[in-house]
Amino acid sequence: MFEKTLNDLVTGIRSHNRDTTLFISNAISECKTELKSSDLFIKANALEKLTFLQMMGYTMSWAAFSSVEVMSSPRFALKRVGYLAACQGLDQPDKSPVVLLTTNMLKKELRGATVGGSGENMYHAGLAINALSNIVTEDLGRELLPELLHLLQHPSPYVRKKALLCLYKVFLKYPQGLRLSFDKIKLCLDDSNTSVVSCAVNVITELSDKNPKNYLPLAPAFFKLLTSSANNWMLIKVVKLLGSLVPEEPRLARKLLEPLWNIVKTTHAKSLLYEAVYAITLCLQYVKKQDGTQPSNIPQVVDLCVDTLKGFVQDNDQNLKYLGLVGFGSLLTSQPKVLHSQSECKVLILKCLSDEDVTIRTRALGLLNFMTTKRNLVELITQLLGHVEAATGEYRCDLVEEIIRMCSSNKYELLADFTWYFDVLVTLAGVRGIENQGEVIAKQWMDVAWRVLPVRGYAVKRSLEVLLCRGPGAAGDESNRDGDRHILPEILPAAAWIVGEYSLLLPEALGISDGDDELDTRYDSTTKGAYHGAIQSMTSPADTAGVSPIPSNTQGVFVQNAMKVFAAACQRNIQANGNNNISLDGFGCSDDELLACVSTLMANLEIYMESPDAEVKERAFTSYQLLLSLGLPKGVSAFSAADSIASTFRNASPTLTYLLIPEPMRPISAKAQRRKLAEGPPSPISVEEWDRDVNWDALWFLEEETPIFDRNGNVKGSGESVSFTKQQTSVPSYGGGNDDVISGTGTEQPSSLGEADNILFGGTTKSFYSDATSGPSRAPPSSTRREGDPFYLNSAPPSGELLGTTFSNSPEKTSKDAADAAAPRFGSIRLDSGGESDEGIGDRKAAKKKKKAKKNTGDINLASLGPSLKIDITGSDEEDDTKLYQPKRGSQTNKPGRAKEFEILAQVDLTTPLGEHEVMPKNEHYVVPDRPRAQPEPKIKKQKKKKDKKKKASKQEQPSARAATGDLLGFDTMAFDPIAQSSSTQAAAANPMTTAAPVYSTPAHNTISNAFDDLLGLEMPTSLPTSAPTSEQPVISSNNQDKEVKKAAKKAKKLKKEKKSKQ
Amino acid sequence: MIKGIIIVNNSGKPRLVKLYQNVFGEQRQQSVIRRVYQQVSTRPDSFCNYLEGSVPEWGENIKLIYRHYATLYFVFAVDAQESDLGILDLIQVFVEALDKRFSNVCELDLIFHSDKVHYILDEIVMGGMVLETNINSILQAINDQERMHNDSMRKAGPSDSVDTISTKLGAGRNW
């Protein structure tokens, strides 16, 4: 014997550190030759080596046949090697043809355990059972199930427990077996040996994980085990099992409390203690009686849980600390307020946040949500922000997510001071390594800015600051600027949008002094003022701060909002001029600055017009053309006459304002839109009515001839039939949650019309039409309407002081009288046909369309431009109670996603009694009925064909509808087989043979397997069952039976369909 | 259910791999081992022994429960049906059994007797479920089978061909 042993191989691998792979491939080819040897010892030796190599990642599936050969050795030692090789090497038994060869061998081993009685037999059987548990396939399961069940009564507990556990694996592959054998498993719960009972509990726990309903009837038996047993291992399993049954049967929860309480009080084993407490926390979720009351002892039980878990968290053992936190998490789902009064626990949990172990920190973080109150929120968040600094990796993201969740949950329920919150957001926006949270922060950033009016000005200021800090900074002022200040890229569009959309608030924003230095509005050394700085920062194609290149969708947002800022600058300039150049409080916009704005815009827009991105290009082009169409001479430079340019734009200001910043947007919930859709199309509005309200002066540039407007501004054609509601059907509907509030950064782009449809402009807005004429002293919108509007949130006093003091046009201090009239509209949606100019709405979309209409000469449906659409959905915002963040950890208590392989097992229903047709599959010799052939040959052939058909039908249906086929197939056989008809057992016995004939005939005829059987001395059936029924079967071909066959086939098909549709 | 049991050493070399929920293909298996090792090895011993790691092959909600002994990590991947502290005890039982069998077990024993480690494990966990936790019963089964193993090798010398044995023994068992 010169073959390498396993020892040699291992030594060799260890000594060939450099060229391990070469050594191993040599070894494998040696193994290949060794496997060809006829000596089982040599084969076993090779298999041993291959099994070792398999662990290192070298496949040995090609040696499967050899492992079966070695398995069949009578020597225990070799057999073990063979079994091990099969278990480890056959990773896909279902696909391996070799597995079928083991059927008879395993069967014999399993039977051997019962026949003999010598002590060693049980180990032979044990090996076989163990192997079976690893390589079981559906066919193996069906064949060996009777043997396994028989072993459940084996005198040796060693065999009993192995057989029990193996049954679970069999059921996974052969789910029908479960119904047939569950009674026997139940009997094992009363076994005299605790290990066996424990294994039975184990199996039932696994089964009930797949489909708990089946095992509810067993609850009393487990209850008994729970109160009587002393074996901790088993008790743990029983507790686990009962805990998983509670959701199915809430009445169980109240019953369980007492025994669990006793266990908690008495046990010394930490593991059992923990499981019991955990089970109590599960029960607590279901203890409520039907009348809504709770058992009187609940407070004590909760206290006990808190005490025990506190003990765990306090423990020095990290494992117990972790489990304590997990337990608290479960307890808090049913008793969310429990921690509010437990200051000691709070301290403990907070301490865990600074634990070095990230698993513990993450768990503690999950509990914070339950500990926050209005009072301690600021303090907690401040602490967390400190942790964010120190945290790394995923935990840092978790922290940020948690901070946002704590602040924003339940519509900012706990938050009082939004200025502070905005500061928190700004801080978070500067944190590195939380890229995946950028979108969430940006969403919050915008949400706060548009929902909380008092902080809007502040938001504009901070956003502008964020934008400006990307610039090179004023010359010689480097020290002031944080050159490498990091800003999450997702924040930029949000900040730009806020600055643009609320650019009218810029003077107010810059007037806010928050104690820090004045905001330096200089983008670079050439910056003329705040407006110019904003425009520079948004249009500068080269980014000095490193976020370069800016993503193209951000560029698009930048271009659009730079134009908005420009419109605001024009308006501000008018205000200054209107007041005879008396400087306003806050910041004005001088002619010089306006000129600088224009030249920056023109210069940079030209660059953007060459963008490869269609969106950016289109926006830049539109903006550029707009500026030109307003009368701007081409080639404006800083040296042009500031006065003339400024006056041009003063004239154009109303147009710009109308087009670009008509009114702040308001999000409209998806629900409201749906409701509006349900109302049906509004009554048609006449064009005249609409026409009356349009301020044509502002659209002077449109008065040139276009296909839609004639010279007098009258509309050609009619738009009677346009329905606004119908347009919305094409709106991509956002999913639930706050997504329907304008999401992210994309939706504020008016040019993407599909989305713009989604954004309707609320009734609180000022009218452009009045603006245009009244200029700076326009009528402010009503604010009282806003007060009843749940969409807007109020912030704490600090920001309240800002109101109206610095910003003369602040909406807050505006007249309240107009509001009263509008109040009844709340919660209703209707189309306002325009009405008084004060209420008119500048629909941005309409404006946009108008522009388009001018550009494209296509036949645009006119009325769509028409009357302002007013939708008031303030009431429904409340109903659409959507939370931004679903608690992530809460969902973990749900059932884990079931793997596919468990699905079929989960469908098995144990609650119905066994039917007559459901019998254990048995292999019996088919005895050829001794009857003369009554029919002539041709008919037999016909019959054969039909049989084939039937086989096909039942085979087809096999994989999907196994569970239901038992009766069907048995029925088939009966119809054909007079002998089987006489006894139902036989029918079932013949059933697998006939139906699965193609599969079974292969091994039966296989010479190799025959050889094996000879070798092993296994008796082969004298007549092959497959050939018998078909050829020798007496033919009874009455019409009736033909029908039955067809029926069966139909039924099978139907079943298959049903199964499919279920899946 | 226990999804898999993996023993790796400090440098990531597998010393025992037993996967109860099939992970098809050696490459996949190796990636599971690597992933488990990566997650476990970064944690100092002062950390808790639970890791809510992710191993995509086994699906969601898998917990890695491990113990670190000298040069070896014993990692059990389990789902929610297993008791957290129970599995830690089970690892202890496993190591004790190894220790009894090899007397002062060390990594070398596991390397050179990887088959025997499998046999021992098979007496503790079967098919992903706990079979036996009583160390005495475990050891008895192990020792009995070890004796049978040696007996079976002795009864017929290596010179006897397999055919003679099987003829001598008729049915091929019960000897």
Interface residues (C-beta under 8 A of the other chain):
Chain A: M1 L6 N7 V10 R14 S38 D39 L40 F41 E48 T51 F52 Q54 M55 M56 G57 Y58 T59 S72 S73 P74 R75 F76 A77 L78 R80 V81 L84 Q88 D91 Q92 K108 E109 G112 V115 G116 S118 G119 E120 N121 Y123 H124 G126 I129 N130 S133 N134 Y158 K161 K162 L165 C166 Y168 K169 S195 S198 C199 N202 V203 T205 E206 D209 W233 I236 K237 K240 S244 K270 S271 Y274 E275 Q318 N319 K321 Y322 L323 E356 D357 V358 T359 I360 T362 Q892 P896 G897 A899 L1015 L1016 G1017
Chain B: M1 P14 R15 L16 V17 Q21 N22 V23 F24 G25 E26 Q27 Q29 Q30 R43 P44 S46 F47 C48 N49 Y50 L51 E52 G59 E60 N61 D79 A80 Q81 S83 D84 L85 G86 L88 D89 I111 F112 S114 D115 H118 Y119 D122 M126 G127 M129 V130 L131 E132 T133 N134 S137 A141 D144 Q145 M148 H149 N150 D151 S152 M153 K155 A156 P158 S161 V162 I165 S166 L169 G170 A171 G172 R173 N174 W175
